[in-house]
Amino acid sequence: MTAAEDNAGAADVDGEEVRHVASLARVDLDEEEVERFAGQFADILEYFEALEAVPDVDADAELTNVMRPDEVREGLTQEEALRNAPETEDGRFKGPKVS
């Protein structure tokens, strides 16, 4: 049984849609992968359909700040911070140029 046959009745996802998503992600897929992912995408869409059936809950959420308070702590010295850097220049980290 193929992935497409296994997902009969699922949301229809065809190979063209899978190829489109793969091209957006810059991923090359062979035909077997396209077929398998079509079935998996259909399953995912079914999960979202099931979530839509869950009723909304009108409850006020208790929102509280769960962040810890800021506190000043001793940090690394410049020498300690740069010690394991592969390359430094004038007391700073040096990295490749980004265009």
Backbone as CSV, one residue per row, in Angstrom:
resi,resn,N_x,N_y,N_z,CA_x,CA_y,CA_z,C_x,C_y,C_z
1,MET,0.847,-1.173,0.000,0.000,0.000,0.000,0.898,1.243,0.000
2,THR,0.610,2.174,-0.878,1.411,3.393,-0.962,0.928,4.398,0.069
3,ALA,1.733,5.429,0.287,1.361,6.474,1.243,0.080,7.163,0.800
4,ALA,-0.079,7.350,-0.511,-1.281,8.001,-1.021,-2.507,7.133,-0.764
5,GLU,-2.383,5.797,-0.962,-3.498,4.892,-0.714,-3.801,4.817,0.777
6,ASP,-2.771,4.871,1.591,-2.919,4.791,3.036,-3.694,5.988,3.575
7,ASN,-3.669,7.107,2.844,-4.327,8.325,3.298,-5.601,8.608,2.525
8,ALA,-6.258,7.568,2.050,-7.507,7.759,1.325,-8.490,8.460,2.244
9,GLY,-9.181,9.451,1.718,-10.132,10.199,2.518,-9.492,11.372,3.242
10,ALA,-8.192,11.442,3.229,-7.511,12.556,3.881,-7.618,13.780,2.987
11,ALA,-7.244,14.925,3.536,-7.214,16.134,2.726,-6.323,15.860,1.525
12,ASP,-6.806,16.225,0.355,-6.050,15.924,-0.862,-4.840,16.839,-0.981
13,VAL,-3.679,16.238,-1.023,-2.428,16.951,-1.260,-1.772,16.231,-2.419
14,ASP,-1.588,16.943,-3.522,-1.000,16.270,-4.677,0.502,16.525,-4.746
15,GLY,1.142,15.796,-5.635,2.588,15.885,-5.782,3.063,17.274,-6.155
16,GLU,2.248,17.990,-6.915,2.639,19.333,-7.335,2.758,20.263,-6.128
17,GLU,1.842,20.132,-5.177,1.916,20.953,-3.964,3.158,20.602,-3.145
18,VAL,3.467,19.320,-3.061,4.658,18.887,-2.322,5.909,19.426,-3.005
19,ARG,5.964,19.337,-4.331,7.124,19.857,-5.067,7.275,21.368,-4.848
20,HIS,6.140,22.077,-4.800,6.178,23.526,-4.582,6.761,23.844,-3.202
21,VAL,6.282,23.160,-2.172,6.804,23.376,-0.818,8.288,23.019,-0.768
22,ALA,8.661,21.927,-1.421,10.069,21.513,-1.449,10.930,22.567,-2.137
23,SER,10.417,23.167,-3.215,11.205,24.189,-3.912,11.352,25.436,-3.048
24,LEU,10.306,25.781,-2.284,10.414,26.925,-1.373,11.469,26.672,-0.307
25,ALA,11.575,25.412,0.122,12.565,25.036,1.135,13.909,24.703,0.504
26,ARG,13.979,24.769,-0.820,15.190,24.432,-1.578,15.658,23.013,-1.260
27,VAL,14.699,22.081,-1.330,14.961,20.674,-1.058,14.625,19.886,-2.314
28,ASP,15.534,19.016,-2.732,15.282,18.148,-3.879,14.670,16.847,-3.383
29,LEU,13.548,16.458,-3.982,12.873,15.219,-3.609,12.741,14.322,-4.825
30,ASP,12.914,13.015,-4.616,12.623,12.082,-5.700,11.131,11.745,-5.635
31,GLU,10.638,11.004,-6.621,9.203,10.724,-6.712,8.679,9.942,-5.512
32,GLU,9.482,9.033,-4.983,9.055,8.260,-3.812,8.853,9.182,-2.606
33,GLU,9.779,10.138,-2.434,9.660,11.083,-1.327,8.454,12.000,-1.517
34,VAL,8.215,12.426,-2.759,7.060,13.280,-3.042,5.783,12.559,-2.642
35,GLU,5.668,11.298,-3.012,4.475,10.518,-2.685,4.332,10.348,-1.172
36,ARG,5.435,10.030,-0.502,5.395,9.838,0.948,5.008,11.130,1.659
37,PHE,5.622,12.255,1.246,5.325,13.524,1.896,3.909,13.996,1.600
38,ALA,3.370,13.656,0.440,1.981,14.018,0.141,1.066,13.389,1.185
39,GLY,1.313,12.134,1.515,0.521,11.468,2.544,0.712,12.097,3.911
40,GLN,1.961,12.450,4.237,2.236,13.057,5.543,1.614,14.444,5.647
41,PHE,1.683,15.225,4.558,1.056,16.546,4.563,-0.448,16.413,4.748
42,ALA,-1.041,15.423,4.089,-2.481,15.199,4.228,-2.826,14.873,5.677
43,ASP,-1.996,14.066,6.329,-2.220,13.745,7.746,-2.164,15.006,8.601
44,ILE,-1.190,15.854,8.339,-1.035,17.093,9.110,-2.264,17.976,8.939
45,LEU,-2.759,18.073,7.707,-3.954,18.884,7.466,-5.162,18.306,8.194
46,GLU,-5.250,16.991,8.275,-6.341,16.367,9.029,-6.244,16.718,10.510
47,TYR,-5.028,16.769,11.045,-4.856,17.149,12.449,-5.375,18.568,12.686
48,PHE,-5.089,19.472,11.753,-5.579,20.837,11.888,-7.099,20.880,11.799
49,GLU,-7.681,20.057,10.930,-9.139,19.990,10.845,-9.721,19.516,12.170
50,ALA,-9.070,18.558,12.811,-9.539,18.073,14.112,-9.445,19.180,15.160
51,LEU,-8.394,19.982,15.106,-8.248,21.085,16.058,-9.339,22.131,15.876
52,GLU,-9.772,22.338,14.625,-10.833,23.306,14.373,-12.138,22.875,15.027
53,ALA,-12.313,21.581,15.247,-13.538,21.067,15.864,-13.558,21.283,17.375
54,VAL,-12.429,21.620,17.963,-12.369,21.846,19.412,-13.028,23.187,19.719
55,PRO,-13.977,23.203,20.656,-14.665,24.468,20.956,-13.730,25.468,21.636
56,ASP,-13.998,26.743,21.367,-13.232,27.808,22.011,-13.585,27.860,23.489
57,VAL,-12.624,28.230,24.292,-12.841,28.355,25.727,-12.784,29.834,26.075
58,ASP,-13.853,30.317,26.674,-13.889,31.721,27.085,-13.478,31.832,28.545
59,ALA,-12.207,31.693,28.795,-11.694,31.791,30.157,-10.576,32.820,30.173
60,ASP,-10.597,33.633,31.192,-9.528,34.618,31.336,-8.274,33.907,31.824
61,ALA,-7.240,34.051,31.075,-5.972,33.442,31.474,-5.329,34.311,32.546
62,GLU,-4.787,33.657,33.535,-4.077,34.401,34.562,-2.665,34.659,34.060
63,LEU,-2.445,35.875,33.655,-1.149,36.240,33.100,-0.286,36.851,34.192
64,THR,0.826,36.227,34.433,1.771,36.765,35.403,3.157,36.740,34.788
65,ASN,3.971,37.646,35.227,5.336,37.717,34.736,6.136,36.581,35.374
66,VAL,6.643,35.696,34.546,7.396,34.561,35.066,8.901,34.753,34.899
67,MET,9.297,35.945,34.539,10.722,36.203,34.346,11.372,36.525,35.683
68,ARG,12.597,36.112,35.819,13.321,36.403,37.046,13.779,37.859,37.021
69,PRO,13.985,38.451,38.172,14.458,39.836,38.195,15.903,39.910,37.692
70,ASP,16.219,41.017,37.063,17.590,41.225,36.598,18.516,41.394,37.791
71,GLU,19.695,40.847,37.658,20.705,41.058,38.690,22.067,41.136,38.021
72,VAL,22.898,42.013,38.532,24.237,42.192,37.988,25.108,41.055,38.500
73,ARG,25.795,40.401,37.566,26.716,39.325,37.944,28.057,39.578,37.281
74,GLU,29.067,39.017,37.882,30.415,39.145,37.333,30.468,38.394,36.004
75,GLY,31.017,39.029,34.978,31.136,38.403,33.667,32.578,38.051,33.355
76,LEU,32.803,37.691,32.113,34.152,37.356,31.669,34.949,38.621,31.405
77,THR,36.230,38.536,31.620,37.098,39.634,31.213,37.260,39.539,29.702
78,GLN,37.749,40.595,29.095,37.954,40.588,27.652,38.899,39.458,27.259
79,GLU,39.948,39.286,28.029,40.923,38.231,27.741,40.271,36.849,27.816
80,GLU,39.449,36.622,28.832,38.772,35.328,28.976,37.795,35.083,27.826
81,ALA,37.084,36.127,27.423,36.107,35.984,26.347,36.782,35.657,25.020
82,LEU,37.935,36.232,24.777,38.621,36.047,23.498,39.565,34.850,23.494
83,ARG,39.766,34.227,24.632,40.767,33.171,24.774,40.590,32.054,23.736
84,ASN,39.398,31.576,23.502,39.172,30.450,22.586,38.691,30.869,21.201
85,ALA,38.678,32.171,20.940,38.234,32.644,19.630,39.241,32.228,18.567
86,PRO,38.769,31.734,17.427,39.699,31.321,16.383,40.503,32.489,15.814
87,GLU,39.897,33.692,15.843,40.600,34.847,15.291,40.108,36.110,15.998
88,THR,41.040,36.983,16.356,40.692,38.255,16.992,41.446,39.372,16.294
89,GLU,40.958,40.587,16.509,41.627,41.757,15.943,41.341,42.946,16.848
90,ASP,42.384,43.599,17.317,42.261,44.778,18.180,41.352,44.516,19.386
91,GLY,41.490,43.344,20.001,40.709,43.046,21.193,39.256,42.705,20.934
92,ARG,38.935,42.332,19.688,37.555,41.988,19.337,37.530,40.652,18.610
93,PHE,36.350,40.014,18.586,36.183,38.806,17.782,36.254,39.200,16.319
94,LYS,36.890,38.361,15.508,36.939,38.628,14.073,36.276,37.456,13.371
95,GLY,35.354,37.781,12.479,34.648,36.746,11.734,34.706,37.036,10.251
96,PRO,34.166,36.139,9.448,34.192,36.344,8.002,33.290,37.508,7.598
97,LYS,33.639,38.134,6.493,32.821,39.222,5.966,31.498,38.653,5.474
98,VAL,30.448,39.396,5.710,29.116,38.995,5.262,28.681,39.987,4.202
99,SER,28.275,39.458,3.055,27.882,40.383,1.984,26.405,40.566,1.927
